[in-house]
Amino acid sequence: MPTALITGATAGVGMSFARALARRGYRLVLVARDAVRLSATAALLHAVHAVEVTTVVADLSDHADIERVAAHVEDPSLPVDLLVNNAGFGPRQLAIDPGLVESDFALDVMCLAVRTLGDSAGAAMRERGHGRIVNVAMLATWIAEGHHSAIRLWVKAYSDELAAELAGTGVEVTALLPKWLRSEFHEGSAFSVSAIPERVWADADRCVAEALAELDVDGAAAVPG
Ligand SMILES: NC(=O)c1ccc[n+]([C@@H]2O[C@H](COP(=O)([O-])OP(=O)(O)OC[C@H]3O[C@@H](n4cnc5c(N)ncnc54)[C@H](OP(=O)(O)O)[C@@H]3O)[C@@H](O)[C@H]2O)c1
């Protein structure tokens, strides 16, 4: 039974990955901050899909927590076959706002954690000669939302770099570039999404189903919808 470790697995895209991979029989390792919601998610997935689910309570803006999750990724006693680097949050600040504490958190959660877990998984998977890493980025990086678009472009570039380094090793790396998805992500955002036309919104479950179908076929970056 293959194992998938998913960050941000309790809502939106991460929850959709957890459900879809449980349906495929994956053993799951779920990562998020809210311990109560994490346990409830794990219990539900186990009850519905009869798969083994482990939880790791971690705040990926905390460097020690990032290292703790990386230790799970590297643990040879529970090899991770699929890493989904998904955790993220929507910007509530402009780039020029004073005291960019939130931007520092965003860089930690959506760059440092992605890089640390991606590098750890890449090295461990290369040793075993197989594995897949999916880094969730974003399609609409031409829209300025604080530092968010720059962060998402970095995730795409990092994925390309890791994919090139791991080419021919049996490890595939993909940047997933979703369009706008209705989730908790936009709650409290400083940027109004009301002007975004209905037709460009996508459904997270469908986005993930289409992404997994593309990943079954080849290792290229998937652009669902
Ligand atoms: N929604 C969109 O329109 C959209 C479009 C393109 C790309 N994306 C990307 O898709 C990814 C998921 O977005 P989503 O819409 O599914 O978001 P979401 O519904 O807000 O879910 C975010 C998930 O990440 C976890 N999380 C947030 N901060 C965390 C932290 N510091 N440490 C650990 N876990 C954390 C949350 O759980 P806890 O709160 O319990 O930690 C939750 O499980 C993000 O990387 C986002 O940039 C989203």
The ligand as an SDF file (V2000), in Angstrom:
LIG
                    3D

 48 52  0  0  0  0  0  0  0  0999 V2000
   -8.1920   28.5630   -3.2670 N   0  0  0  0  0  0  0  0  0  0  0  0
   -7.6810   29.0110   -4.4020 C   0  0  0  0  0  0  0  0  0  0  0  0
   -8.3320   29.7790   -5.1430 O   0  0  0  0  0  0  0  0  0  0  0  0
   -6.3110   28.5850   -4.8210 C   0  0  0  0  0  0  0  0  0  0  0  0
   -5.9230   28.8420   -6.1450 C   0  0  0  0  0  0  0  0  0  0  0  0
   -4.6510   28.4520   -6.5490 C   0  0  0  0  0  0  0  0  0  0  0  0
   -3.7980   27.8360   -5.6630 C   0  0  0  0  0  0  0  0  0  0  0  0
   -4.1990   27.6080   -4.3730 N   0  0  0  0  0  0  0  0  0  0  0  0
   -3.2330   26.9720   -3.4630 C   0  0  0  0  0  0  0  0  0  0  0  0
   -3.7730   25.7360   -2.9960 O   0  0  0  0  0  0  0  0  0  0  0  0
   -3.2530   25.4830   -1.6760 C   0  0  0  0  0  0  0  0  0  0  0  0
   -4.4010   25.1300   -0.7520 C   0  0  0  0  0  0  0  0  0  0  0  0
   -5.3260   26.1940   -0.7840 O   0  0  0  0  0  0  0  0  0  0  0  0
   -6.8210   25.9780   -0.2980 P   0  0  0  0  0  0  0  0  0  0  0  0
   -7.6470   26.8880   -1.1280 O   0  0  0  0  0  0  0  0  0  0  0  0
   -7.1420   24.5400   -0.2600 O   0  0  0  0  0  0  0  0  0  0  0  0
   -6.6950   26.5820    1.2090 O   0  0  0  0  0  0  0  0  0  0  0  0
   -7.6010   26.3440    2.5010 P   0  0  0  0  0  0  0  0  0  0  0  0
   -8.9560   25.8630    2.1490 O   0  0  0  0  0  0  0  0  0  0  0  0
   -7.4810   27.6250    3.2730 O   0  0  0  0  0  0  0  0  0  0  0  0
   -6.8320   25.1620    3.2960 O   0  0  0  0  0  0  0  0  0  0  0  0
   -5.5330   25.3950    3.7830 C   0  0  0  0  0  0  0  0  0  0  0  0
   -5.0200   24.1510    4.5000 C   0  0  0  0  0  0  0  0  0  0  0  0
   -3.6730   24.4210    4.9010 O   0  0  0  0  0  0  0  0  0  0  0  0
   -3.5530   24.2970    6.3250 C   0  0  0  0  0  0  0  0  0  0  0  0
   -2.6000   25.3140    6.7630 N   0  0  0  0  0  0  0  0  0  0  0  0
   -2.7110   26.6700    6.6260 C   0  0  0  0  0  0  0  0  0  0  0  0
   -1.6520   27.2790    7.1880 N   0  0  0  0  0  0  0  0  0  0  0  0
   -0.8600   26.2890    7.6790 C   0  0  0  0  0  0  0  0  0  0  0  0
    0.3670   26.2890    8.4000 C   0  0  0  0  0  0  0  0  0  0  0  0
    0.9840   27.4210    8.7740 N   0  0  0  0  0  0  0  0  0  0  0  0
    0.9140   25.1060    8.7420 N   0  0  0  0  0  0  0  0  0  0  0  0
    0.2950   23.9410    8.4210 C   0  0  0  0  0  0  0  0  0  0  0  0
   -0.8690   23.8790    7.7460 N   0  0  0  0  0  0  0  0  0  0  0  0
   -1.4520   25.0450    7.3950 C   0  0  0  0  0  0  0  0  0  0  0  0
   -4.9800   24.4940    6.8500 C   0  0  0  0  0  0  0  0  0  0  0  0
   -5.2050   23.8190    8.0980 O   0  0  0  0  0  0  0  0  0  0  0  0
   -4.9230   24.5350    9.5110 P   0  0  0  0  0  0  0  0  0  0  0  0
   -5.5770   25.8830    9.4550 O   0  0  0  0  0  0  0  0  0  0  0  0
   -5.4780   23.6170   10.5580 O   0  0  0  0  0  0  0  0  0  0  0  0
   -3.4290   24.6200    9.6260 O   0  0  0  0  0  0  0  0  0  0  0  0
   -5.7850   23.8020    5.7610 C   0  0  0  0  0  0  0  0  0  0  0  0
   -5.7650   22.3970    5.9440 O   0  0  0  0  0  0  0  0  0  0  0  0
   -2.5110   26.7500   -1.2250 C   0  0  0  0  0  0  0  0  0  0  0  0
   -1.1320   26.5190   -1.3130 O   0  0  0  0  0  0  0  0  0  0  0  0
   -2.9730   27.7960   -2.2180 C   0  0  0  0  0  0  0  0  0  0  0  0
   -2.0010   28.7890   -2.4770 O   0  0  0  0  0  0  0  0  0  0  0  0
   -5.4260   27.9570   -3.9390 C   0  0  0  0  0  0  0  0  0  0  0  0
  1  2  1  0
  2  3  2  0
  2  4  1  0
  4  5  1  0
  4 48  2  0
  5  6  2  0
  6  7  1  0
  7  8  2  0
  8  9  1  0
  8 48  1  0
  9 10  1  0
  9 46  1  0
 10 11  1  0
 11 12  1  0
 11 44  1  0
 12 13  1  0
 13 14  1  0
 14 15  2  0
 14 16  1  0
 14 17  1  0
 17 18  1  0
 18 19  2  0
 18 20  1  0
 18 21  1  0
 21 22  1  0
 22 23  1  0
 23 24  1  0
 23 42  1  0
 24 25  1  0
 25 26  1  0
 25 36  1  0
 26 27  1  0
 26 35  1  0
 27 28  2  0
 28 29  1  0
 29 30  1  0
 29 35  2  0
 30 31  1  0
 30 32  2  0
 32 33  1  0
 33 34  2  0
 34 35  1  0
 36 37  1  0
 36 42  1  0
 37 38  1  0
 38 39  2  0
 38 40  1  0
 38 41  1  0
 42 43  1  0
 44 45  1  0
 44 46  1  0
 46 47  1  0
M  CHG  2   8   1  16  -1
M  END
$$$$
